[in-house]
């Protein structure tokens, strides 16, 4: 059976029956809400006037996802690579570019891409959303966990610091008015205070272009993603194509960390979509993470019986 055309699938993904009104009205309302918020600075997480649960996508190990083409030259990709379309239309071209497993239009890639489209639609601007509006290049800015937005395009440079705990989540929406690309040149994202790059999501209405940047966070792009030079820590998922040249991209390897618009910011329960890995000091008590999801790199002392002032059984405790 022939697969539905991409535009047909996007309409289905972007217009679930429960969302009232057209997408134009949704974008207009969110744009007005964002315009009323403060500009750049360290702020408390934004609040929401509605509740919405968004399940994490079933995209384990896919560092790069594209509709038809992924091209990597003189770079590296840590994680799997996939295209929705099969050969001959779907193609992954690697020139001196080691990567994980390549999936060209197979069942795993199709399922991952469909899950990506569902998440992209779920995170799209909608009536009732609120965000903290950002302007400028973000150079020298420090942001706490929360939901942030650019009304149109975002052109970034310099150093942005994201400061928060290991389970803190950030969502950046670029192009809430309906159009807007994300461009970074000599742009670095620095994580501080235990913040994790896989808990950062960049939802972008149009294309993403990073040049000689040290970028962190998962990108969900409405058009092509182009990374030239530098590093990229996070997943790169595009409704169009992905091109990597002379850059090192490290995916989140199936992390189920919250995406910032989720439950930790008023669109569900109080803990994000997934539980953050624990990395706690001896006997310092809970940090809001889920010890049961720790791995061998991020063990929790408290999962072994520790409480504040009483170290757990880790090590010689």
C-alpha positions in Angstrom: 0.0 0.0 0.0 1.3 3.4 -0.9 2.2 5.7 2.0 0.3 8.9 2.4 2.0 12.0 1.0 4.0 13.9 3.7 1.7 16.9 3.5 -1.3 14.7 4.2 0.4 13.2 7.2 1.4 16.6 8.6 -2.2 17.8 8.3 -3.3 14.8 10.3 -0.5 15.2 12.9 -1.0 18.9 13.3 -4.8 18.9 13.5 -6.0 16.3 16.1 -9.8 16.4 16.6 -9.5 17.7 20.2 -7.9 21.0 19.1 -10.5 23.6 18.4 -10.1 26.2 15.7 -7.7 26.6 12.9 -3.9 26.7 13.2 -3.9 30.4 12.2 -6.0 31.3 15.2 -3.8 29.2 17.4 -0.7 30.9 16.3 -2.2 34.4 16.5 -3.3 33.8 20.1 0.1 32.5 21.2 1.9 35.3 19.5 -0.2 37.8 21.5 0.4 35.9 24.7 4.2 35.9 24.1 4.2 39.6 23.3 3.0 40.4 26.8 5.8 38.6 28.5 9.1 40.0 29.8 12.2 40.0 27.6 15.5 38.2 28.2 16.5 37.3 31.7 16.4 34.7 34.4 12.7 34.0 35.1 10.5 31.5 36.8 9.0 28.7 34.7 6.0 30.0 32.6 2.5 29.0 33.6 -0.2 27.6 31.5 -4.0 28.0 31.5 -4.7 24.5 30.3 -3.5 20.9 30.8 -2.1 18.8 28.1 -0.2 15.4 28.3 2.4 14.7 25.7 3.9 11.3 25.7 7.6 10.9 24.9 8.2 9.8 21.3 9.3 6.2 20.6 12.5 7.2 18.9 15.3 5.2 20.8 18.8 5.9 19.5 17.8 8.1 16.5 20.2 11.0 16.7 19.2 12.2 13.2 15.8 11.9 11.5 14.9 13.3 8.1 12.1 13.0 5.6 14.3 12.0 2.6 18.0 12.8 2.9 20.7 12.9 5.5 24.2 14.0 4.3 27.2 13.9 6.5 30.7 15.0 5.4 33.9 14.9 7.5 31.8 14.7 10.7 30.6 12.1 13.2 27.1 11.1 14.4 26.8 9.2 17.7 23.5 7.5 17.4 21.3 6.0 14.7 20.3 7.8 11.5 17.0 7.4 9.7 14.9 8.7 6.8 11.1 8.2 6.4 11.3 7.6 2.7 12.9 4.5 1.3 15.3 4.2 -1.6 15.7 5.6 -4.2 14.1 8.8 -2.8 15.4 8.2 0.7 19.1 8.3 1.0 21.8 8.6 3.7 25.2 9.8 2.3 28.2 9.4 4.5 31.6 10.8 3.5 34.2 10.2 6.2 31.4 10.2 8.7 31.0 7.3 11.1 27.6 6.9 12.6 25.3 4.4 14.2 22.9 2.1 12.4 21.5 3.6 9.2 17.7 3.1 8.6 16.5 4.2 5.2 12.7 3.9 5.1 12.5 0.8 7.2 10.0 0.0 9.8 12.1 1.5 12.7 12.7 4.7 10.8 9.0 5.1 9.8 7.8 4.6 13.4 10.4 7.0 14.7 9.6 9.6 12.1 5.8 9.4 12.8 6.5 9.7 16.5 8.6 12.8 15.8 5.8 14.3 13.7 3.4 13.7 16.6 5.7 15.4 19.1 6.3 18.3 16.7 2.5 18.8 16.4 2.0 18.4 20.2 4.6 21.1 20.9 3.3 23.5 18.3 1.9 26.9 19.6 -1.7 26.5 20.6 -4.4 28.6 22.3 -3.9 29.1 26.0 -0.2 28.7 25.9 2.0 31.3 27.7 5.7 31.8 27.4 8.5 34.2 28.2 9.3 36.2 25.1 13.0 36.5 24.1 14.7 38.9 21.8 18.3 39.5 20.7 21.3 37.2 20.4 21.1 35.7 23.9 24.8 36.4 24.4 25.5 36.6 28.1 22.0 35.5 29.1 21.3 32.9 31.9 17.9 31.2 31.8 16.2 29.0 34.5 14.0 26.1 33.4 10.9 27.3 31.7 9.2 27.9 28.4 10.6 30.6 26.1 9.6 31.9 22.7 10.7 34.0 19.8 7.8 35.6 17.9 9.7 35.2 14.6 13.3 34.2 13.6 16.0 33.8 16.2 19.6 34.8 15.3 21.9 33.8 18.1 25.6 34.3 18.9 27.8 34.3 22.0 27.1 32.2 25.1 23.7 31.2 26.5 23.7 29.6 29.9 21.0 27.3 31.1 21.1 26.9 34.8 19.0 24.4 36.7 18.8 21.0 38.4 19.2 17.7 36.6 15.5 17.3 36.2 14.9 20.9 35.0 13.4 21.3 31.5 13.5 24.0 28.9 11.4 24.6 25.8 12.3 27.2 23.2 9.7 27.9 20.6 11.0 29.8 17.5 8.5 31.3 15.1 5.4 31.4 17.2 3.8 33.9 14.7 3.9 31.1 12.1 7.3 31.7 10.5 10.8 31.9 11.9 14.1 30.1 11.5 16.8 29.4 14.1 20.3 30.6 13.2 23.4 30.3 15.3 26.9 31.5 14.5 29.7 31.1 17.0 26.9 30.3 19.4 27.4 28.2 22.5 24.9 26.7 25.0 26.4 26.0 28.4 24.6 23.8 30.9 25.1 24.8 34.6 24.0 23.5 38.0 23.5 19.9 36.8 21.3 20.8 33.8 21.1 18.2 31.1 21.1 18.9 27.3 18.6 16.1 26.6 16.1 18.1 28.8 16.2 21.0 26.4 14.0 21.2 23.3 14.1 23.7 20.5 10.8 23.7 18.5 11.4 25.6 15.3 8.8 26.6 12.7 11.2 26.6 9.8 14.9 25.9 9.2 17.8 25.5 11.6 21.3 26.5 10.7 24.2 26.2 13.2 27.7 27.4 12.1 30.8 26.9 14.2 28.7 26.6 17.3 28.6 24.4 20.4 24.9 23.7 20.5 23.0 21.7 23.1 19.4 20.5 23.1 17.1 18.5 20.9 15.9 20.2 17.7 12.5 19.6 16.1 12.6 21.6 12.9 9.8 22.4 10.4 12.4 22.6 7.6 16.0 21.6 6.9 18.7 21.4 9.6 22.2 22.4 8.6 25.2 22.0 11.0 28.6 23.2 9.9 31.6 22.9 12.2 31.4 22.8 16.0 29.5 20.4 18.1 25.8 19.5 18.5 24.7 17.7 21.7 21.2 16.5 21.2 18.9 15.0 18.5 18.4 16.6 15.1 15.0 15.8 13.7 13.7 17.5 10.6 10.5 17.5 8.6 12.8 18.1 5.6 16.5 17.1 5.3 19.6 17.1 7.6 23.1 18.1 6.5 26.2 17.9 8.7 29.6 19.1 7.6 32.7 19.0 9.7 30.7 18.7 13.0 30.3 16.2 15.7 26.7 15.4 16.6 25.9 13.3 19.7 22.3 12.2 20.1 20.4 11.6 23.3 20.4 7.8 22.8 16.8 7.3 23.5 16.5 9.6 26.6 13.0 10.0 27.9 13.7 13.2 29.6 11.0 15.9 29.6 10.8 18.2 26.7 10.1 21.4 28.5 6.5 21.9 27.4 5.5 18.9 29.3 4.3 18.1 32.7 6.9 20.1 34.6 5.4 23.4 33.3 1.7 22.9 33.8 0.8 20.7 30.9 0.4 17.4 32.8 1.7 16.2 36.1 4.6 17.8 38.0 7.6 15.9 36.9 8.2 16.3 33.1 7.6 13.5 30.6 10.4 11.3 31.7 12.4 11.0 34.9 15.8 12.6 35.0 18.8 10.4 35.8 20.0 10.8 39.3 23.4 12.1 40.2 23.1 12.9 43.9 25.8 13.4 46.5 26.0 11.1 49.5 23.0 11.5 51.8 21.8 14.7 50.2 18.2 13.5 49.8 15.9 13.5 46.8 16.5 15.8 43.8 13.2 15.0 42.2 14.8 12.4 39.9 13.8 8.8 39.6 16.4 6.5 41.1 14.9 3.6 39.3 16.0 5.0 36.0 19.6 5.6 37.0 22.3 4.1 34.8 25.8 3.1 35.8 27.0 6.6 34.9 24.4 8.4 37.1 23.8 6.3 40.1 21.9 7.6 43.1 23.0 7.2 46.7 19.5 7.7 47.9 18.2 4.7 45.8 20.3 2.6 48.2 18.5 3.9 51.3 20.2 7.3 51.9 18.3 10.2 53.4 19.5 13.8 54.2 22.4 13.5 56.6 22.3 9.7 56.3 24.4 8.4 53.4 23.0 5.4 51.5 24.7 2.1 50.9 26.7 3.2 47.9 30.4 2.7 48.3 31.3 2.0 51.9 28.2 3.7 53.3 
